Amino acid sequence: MALSVGIVGLPNVGKSTLFNALTKNEVLMANYPFATIDPTVGVVAVPDNRLQTLSNISGSQEIIPAIVEFVDIAGLVKGASAGEGLGNKFLSNIRETDMIAEVVRIFEDEDVHHVSGAIDPMGDIEVINLELIMADAETVSKRLGTISRDVRAGDKDAAALQALMERMLPHLEAGQLANRLEMSDEERNLIRELHLLTMKAFLYVCNKKNGAFNLDENNDDRWQELVQFFEATGSEYVVVDAGVEHELKDLEEEEKTEFRREYGAQDSGVDALIRAAYHRLGLMSYFTTGEKETRAWTVKQGSTGPEAGAAIHTDFKDKYIRAQVVAFEDLVTAGSRAAAKEAGKVRTEGKDYIVQDGDVIEFMHS
């Protein structure tokens, strides 16, 4: 399961620097035959310390992490929804991704020009989101103009979609993201056919700069306004210094830790971003482990045993019989699968079992 995150933002906010820092985690293509060689796409490993722990227990020859695709999308300009700049290409590139990581600049630096001439992160968000909203409003308006024929023919789904779009259009025209409209699960399924940009999950990436005037560090009014917006809209955000992470991308982990300490940044903002993106996509990892390899498998949160098995091979979904499951923490405490079994921590689960993040699983199938 390779879901993609589009990195969007105005020019000169650090978008490409962030993408280059992210690709330090790029995985070996051999394990992912579907992976693209497009230079604007990075297949990035999801940081997970549990893999090394399991590998140590099993004596694995190889570790294969979960992955997320990040796509470096051309800088947006005001008027993109009307075709300005790379408008149509920009919008179509976003449409192909599963989630939007919106980069906003939270540092002042006279040497790095800002397209609007001033550092105003809320203003940046409003410009970007409005372009996406306007593109969605056009999509909905066009579909409303063609759906009446299907409604007259007695298509119940078309009638339900028409009613939903009649609620959606004024919502968008009021400057609201499509994903902020209250909808039932059935309505969410109906609206999918429109591929609306603002129905996607959003993650805001606040980019700071070492040595510059950073709004968060100075508790600037603009930072307070930004945090209030995140809280009011229930938006998830991460703070990252893309420049520092880019500088450190080729160093070993111990060296990175030492340099981060010097920069005053104890944690990797890039690792936090990757994990946050994985979570916002509604994904989780379960593990298989043995002498050959320890591997993280990506599934949607709430997946059943057969659905999780399909991540390994599609046949596992239909031929699933049962699974031997042990929680990561229980396996580590026991020290081995045999010891965990002896302690009663290895469970046999049937087709209805809902897989949990961190489960270590052996599948039984016909």
C-alpha positions in Angstrom: 0.0 0.0 0.0 1.8 3.1 -1.2 -0.2 6.2 -0.4 1.2 9.6 -1.4 1.6 13.0 0.3 1.7 16.1 -1.9 4.0 18.8 -0.5 2.5 22.2 -1.4 3.2 25.8 -0.6 4.0 29.2 -2.0 7.4 29.9 -3.5 10.4 30.3 -1.1 8.8 28.7 1.9 11.4 25.8 2.0 9.2 23.2 0.2 12.0 21.7 -2.0 14.5 21.9 0.9 12.1 19.9 3.0 11.6 17.4 0.2 15.3 16.9 -0.1 15.6 16.4 3.6 12.8 13.8 3.5 14.5 11.8 0.8 17.4 11.0 3.2 14.9 8.3 4.3 14.4 7.0 0.8 14.2 3.2 0.7 15.8 0.7 -1.6 13.7 0.4 -4.8 14.4 -3.4 -5.0 11.9 -4.0 -2.2 9.2 -1.9 -3.8 8.9 -2.7 -7.5 6.0 -0.3 -8.0 8.2 2.7 -6.9 8.6 5.5 -9.4 11.9 7.0 -10.6 10.3 10.4 -11.0 12.8 12.9 -9.3 9.9 14.8 -7.7 8.7 11.6 -5.9 10.4 10.2 -2.8 9.6 6.8 -1.4 10.4 7.4 2.2 10.8 5.0 5.2 8.5 5.5 8.2 10.8 5.8 11.2 10.0 3.0 13.7 12.5 1.8 16.4 10.4 -1.3 16.9 11.8 -2.9 13.8 15.4 -3.0 15.1 14.2 -4.4 18.4 12.3 -7.2 16.6 15.2 -7.8 14.3 17.5 -8.3 17.3 15.1 -10.8 18.8 14.8 -12.8 15.6 18.3 -12.4 14.3 16.9 -11.1 11.0 19.2 -10.7 8.0 17.2 -7.7 6.7 14.8 -4.9 8.0 12.1 -3.6 5.6 10.3 -0.5 6.9 6.8 0.8 6.1 6.8 3.6 3.5 5.1 6.8 2.4 5.5 8.5 -0.9 6.1 12.3 -0.8 5.6 14.3 -4.0 7.3 17.7 -4.5 4.6 19.8 -6.2 5.5 23.0 -8.1 5.0 26.2 -6.1 1.5 27.6 -6.1 0.8 31.2 -7.1 -2.3 33.2 -6.5 -4.7 32.6 -9.4 -3.7 28.9 -9.8 -7.4 27.9 -9.9 -7.8 30.2 -12.9 -4.7 28.8 -14.7 -2.1 31.3 -13.4 1.5 30.1 -13.2 1.5 26.3 -13.5 -2.2 26.4 -12.3 -3.7 23.4 -14.1 -0.6 21.2 -13.7 -0.3 22.1 -10.1 -3.9 21.2 -9.4 -3.8 17.9 -11.3 -0.6 16.9 -9.5 -2.4 17.5 -6.1 -5.4 15.6 -7.3 -3.3 12.5 -7.8 -2.1 12.5 -4.1 -3.9 11.1 -1.1 -3.0 13.9 1.3 -1.7 17.4 1.4 1.3 18.6 3.5 1.0 22.4 3.4 4.3 24.1 4.1 4.1 27.6 5.6 7.1 29.7 6.5 7.4 30.9 10.1 10.8 32.6 9.9 11.9 36.1 8.9 15.1 36.4 6.8 15.8 39.4 4.6 18.0 37.2 2.3 15.1 34.9 1.5 12.4 36.8 -0.4 8.8 36.0 0.3 6.4 36.2 -2.6 4.0 38.5 -0.7 6.8 40.7 0.7 5.9 39.9 4.3 5.9 36.8 6.6 2.3 36.1 7.3 1.7 32.3 7.7 -2.1 32.7 8.1 -2.2 34.8 4.9 -0.2 32.0 3.1 -2.7 29.4 4.3 -5.6 31.5 3.1 -4.1 32.0 -0.3 -3.3 28.3 -0.8 -6.6 27.0 0.6 -8.7 29.5 -1.3 -7.1 28.3 -4.6 -7.9 24.7 -3.8 -11.5 25.6 -2.6 -12.1 27.6 -5.8 -11.0 24.7 -8.0 -13.4 22.4 -6.0 -16.2 24.9 -6.4 -15.8 24.8 -10.1 -15.8 21.0 -10.1 -19.0 20.9 -8.1 -20.7 23.5 -10.2 -19.9 21.7 -13.5 -21.2 18.4 -12.0 -24.4 20.0 -10.9 -24.9 21.2 -14.5 -24.8 17.6 -15.8 -26.3 15.5 -13.1 -30.0 16.5 -13.6 -30.3 14.0 -16.5 -29.4 11.1 -14.2 -31.7 12.3 -11.5 -34.6 12.6 -14.0 -33.9 9.0 -15.0 -34.5 7.9 -11.5 -31.0 7.3 -10.3 -31.2 7.4 -6.5 -27.4 7.8 -6.0 -27.5 10.7 -8.4 -30.3 12.3 -6.5 -28.4 12.0 -3.2 -25.3 13.4 -4.8 -27.2 16.3 -6.3 -28.6 17.2 -2.8 -25.1 16.9 -1.3 -23.6 19.1 -3.9 -26.3 21.7 -3.4 -25.1 21.9 0.2 -21.5 21.7 -0.8 -21.4 24.5 -3.3 -22.4 27.4 -0.9 -20.1 25.8 1.7 -17.1 26.1 -0.7 -18.2 29.6 -1.9 -18.0 30.7 1.7 -14.3 29.8 1.7 -14.6 26.5 3.7 -12.7 23.3 2.9 -14.9 20.5 1.6 -13.8 18.2 4.4 -15.3 20.7 6.9 -18.8 20.0 5.7 -20.8 17.6 8.0 -21.4 14.5 6.0 -22.6 10.9 6.7 -20.3 8.0 5.7 -22.6 7.3 2.8 -22.3 10.9 1.6 -18.5 10.7 1.9 -18.6 7.7 -0.4 -20.8 9.5 -2.9 -18.6 12.7 -3.1 -15.5 10.6 -3.8 -16.3 10.5 -7.5 -15.6 14.2 -7.8 -12.0 13.9 -6.4 -12.3 17.1 -4.6 -8.9 18.6 -3.5 -10.1 19.8 -0.1 -11.7 16.5 0.8 -8.2 15.2 1.3 -6.5 15.1 4.7 -4.4 18.1 5.5 -1.2 18.4 7.6 0.4 21.8 8.1 4.2 22.0 8.1 5.6 25.0 9.9 9.1 25.7 8.5 11.5 27.6 10.7 15.2 28.5 10.2 18.1 28.2 12.6 19.5 31.7 13.5 16.6 33.6 12.0 13.7 35.3 13.8 11.3 32.3 14.3 7.7 33.2 15.1 7.2 30.2 17.4 10.4 30.8 19.5 9.4 34.4 20.0 5.7 33.7 20.6 5.0 36.2 18.0 1.3 37.3 17.5 1.4 35.7 14.0 2.3 32.4 15.7 -0.5 32.7 18.3 -2.9 33.4 15.4 -1.7 30.3 13.6 -2.0 28.0 16.6 -5.5 29.3 17.3 -6.4 28.4 13.7 -5.0 24.9 14.1 -6.9 24.4 17.4 -10.2 25.9 16.0 -10.2 23.7 12.9 -8.8 20.6 14.7 -5.8 20.6 12.3 -2.7 18.6 12.8 0.7 20.4 12.4 4.4 19.8 12.9 7.3 22.3 13.2 10.5 21.5 11.2 13.7 23.2 10.3 14.0 22.0 6.7 17.4 23.7 6.3 19.0 22.0 9.3 17.4 18.6 8.3 18.7 19.0 4.8 22.2 19.7 6.0 22.2 16.7 8.3 20.6 14.3 5.8 23.8 12.4 4.9 25.2 12.1 8.4 25.0 9.0 10.7 22.4 9.1 13.4 24.9 9.7 16.3 26.4 12.7 14.4 22.9 14.0 13.6 22.0 13.9 17.3 25.2 15.8 18.2 24.6 18.5 15.5 20.9 18.9 16.5 22.0 19.5 20.1 24.3 22.3 18.8 21.4 23.7 16.7 19.1 23.5 19.8 16.8 21.0 18.1 16.7 17.7 20.0 14.2 15.9 17.7 14.1 15.4 14.0 11.2 17.4 12.7 11.4 15.4 9.5 10.8 12.1 11.4 7.9 13.7 13.2 6.5 14.8 9.8 6.7 11.3 8.3 5.0 9.7 11.3 2.3 12.4 11.4 1.6 11.9 7.6 1.3 8.2 8.2 -1.1 8.8 11.0 -3.2 11.4 9.1 -3.5 8.9 6.2 -5.2 6.6 8.7 -2.4 4.0 8.4 -0.7 1.7 11.0 1.9 -1.0 10.9 1.9 -4.6 12.0 5.0 -6.8 11.8 6.3 -10.1 10.6 9.7 -11.2 11.9 12.0 -14.2 11.4 15.6 -15.0 10.5 15.2 -13.9 6.9 13.6 -10.5 7.6 11.7 -8.2 10.0 9.2 -6.2 8.1 6.5 -3.6 8.8 3.3 -4.0 6.8 1.1 -1.0 6.1 -2.7 -1.3 6.6 -5.6 1.0 7.2 -6.5 1.4 10.9 -9.4 -0.9 11.7 -8.4 -3.6 9.3 -9.5 -7.2 10.0 -7.1 -10.1 10.0 -7.9 -11.1 6.3 -7.6 -7.5 5.2 -4.2 -7.2 6.9 -3.0 -10.5 5.4 -3.8 -9.1 1.9 -0.9 -6.6 2.4 1.4 -9.6 2.1 -0.5 -11.4 -0.6 -3.9 -10.9 -2.1 -4.7 -14.6 -1.6 -4.4 -14.2 2.1 -7.7 -12.3 2.2 -9.8 -15.1 0.8 -7.7 -18.1 2.1 -7.2 -16.7 5.6 -8.0 -19.3 8.3 -6.5 -17.8 11.5 -3.5 -15.9 12.7 -1.1 -16.3 15.6 -0.8 -12.8 17.2 1.4 -11.4 19.9 1.6 -7.7 20.9 5.0 -6.1 20.3 5.4 -5.1 24.0 4.6 -8.7 25.1 7.1 -10.2 22.7 9.8 -7.8 23.9 9.1 -8.5 27.5 9.2 -12.3 26.9 12.3 -12.1 24.8 11.3 -14.6 22.2 8.1 -15.9 20.5 8.6 -19.3 22.3 8.8 -17.6 25.7 5.8 -15.4 24.8 3.8 -18.5 23.8 4.7 -20.2 27.1 3.6 -17.1 29.0 0.2 -17.3 27.2 0.8 -14.0 25.3 0.4 -15.5 21.8 -3.2 -15.6 20.8 -5.1 -17.4 18.0 -7.3 -14.9 16.2 -10.1 -15.5 13.6 -11.4 -13.6 10.6 -13.2 -10.9 12.7 -10.1 -9.9 14.6 -9.3 -6.2 14.3 -5.5 -5.9 13.9 -3.8 -3.5 16.3 -0.7 -1.3 15.6 2.4 -3.2 16.6 0.9 -6.7 16.4 3.5 -9.3 15.4 1.6 -11.8 13.3 2.0 -15.3 11.7 -0.8 -16.0 9.2 -2.4 -19.5 8.7 -4.1 -19.9 5.3 -5.4 -22.6 3.1 
